[in-house]
Amino acid sequence: MSSLPIDPDDPIERLLGDGFRLELCHGYLIVNNVPYLAADGIHADGRLALPVNDSIHPVADVTGNHTIWFSGEAPVDEQGGALGTWSPRDLGDGTQAQYMLSFKPPSGNYSSIYEKVTRYVRIVQGPAQEIDPTVSATPGATFQQTDDDLPLAYRDTNTTRAGLTALNNLYRGHTVAIIGVGGTGSYILDQVSKTWVDRIWLFDGDTLQSHNAFRAPGAAAGADLDVGHNKAEYFAKQYSRMHLGIKPHPYALTAETLDALNGTTFAFLAAADAPERSAIMTWLRDHQVPFVDVGMSFRQVEGRLTGLMKVVSFWPSGQAELPTSTPVAVGEDDYHSNIQVADLNCLNATLATIQWKRYLGIYATHSPITETVYKLFANEIRNEVPSEQ
């Protein structure tokens, strides 16, 4: 529990001055104890919930419109007409707001959070006060602010704005290992760092060089390239500005260091040329760790690039078999021509991340997929599904 800085122009301070009972919880401003009329009579425990950005001061409405959410029985007006529409939204504290209310002001937009909240309170409590004038949403000010305990450097207002709190909770408790943070691995990190996973472990023994900067997200400073940072340490530092659970392991995994993966709940294998690749895959399979293996092979043909990329999924209960052959020596296949382009690395990473999110149950899944192949020349994505037993 905490209190906000005193500022008479702050909408929360104004609401507290009116006697409202407020909470800031998981990116929502919640107004408690709002009396309302339902089909079975007056209730005194309604809650209005507004998605806000509370990482700034004063807090800001992030809905971008005139809507707000209501928790309780279905609120009605004096004639019994519905005030809201059924639209459940998880509030992040184990409760739900069941109804969305949408009343546009005459001006078209609410000028402030204060105006928006007070008008919706009048709309909701008005029918109840017609029956019992003594009921009130302002019995005396209280304020509670609850930390969301997320491993993030600042509030994820995108989740509350989109109403995805329940889905994003599926990331909690997970430790994701990204083995190799080169072209594709760094883009995987870019996407995983924007989720609620508790921990992200980076494994890479190489140094950051100029060519890496041109096939990775963001814009590396020339001074960083001159220093020759380890890739895992460099990307951990960059992305710790957003995600607080990133830990670098500045070395390549070998048979002697595989135990560093203990505790991993999901892995991305983005080091196709790693000499210990087969040993890593075997360790992950033996320890029942689901993982995705990514790779790409592009070459120049008649002055243009062609080739393909792949994403292969290995689930503990899946049917995908581990490769039986060892990686070929450097220079013996097209991959080692080292043709990598940022957009293709990004696509490879995106396809891998989508598979991960499908596995977690965040994305709807029509059927399980063991392999996805993108063919550049045909601009075609082909999926392989498990064969029938």
Buried (B, 14 or more C-beta within 10 A) or exposed (E): EEEBEEEEEBBBBBBBEBEBBBBBBBBBBBBBBBBBBBEEEBBBEBBBBBBBBBBEEBBBBBBEEBBBBBBBBBBBBEEEEEBBEEBEBBBBBEEBBBBBBEBEEEEEEBEBBBBBBBBBBEBBBBBBBEEEEEBBBBBEBEBBBBEBEBBBEEBBBBBBBEBBBBBBBBBEEBBBBBBBBBBBBBBBBBBBBBBBBBBBBBBBBBBBEEEBBEBBBEEBEEEBBEEEBBBBBBBBEBBBEBBBBBBBBBBBBBEEBBEBBEEBBBBBBBBBBBBBBBBBBBBBBEBEBBBBBBBBBBEEEEEEEBBBBBBBBBBEEBEBEEEEEEBEEEEEBBBBEEBBBBEBBBBBBBBBBBBBBBBBEBEEEEEBBBBBBBEBEEEEEEEBEBEEE
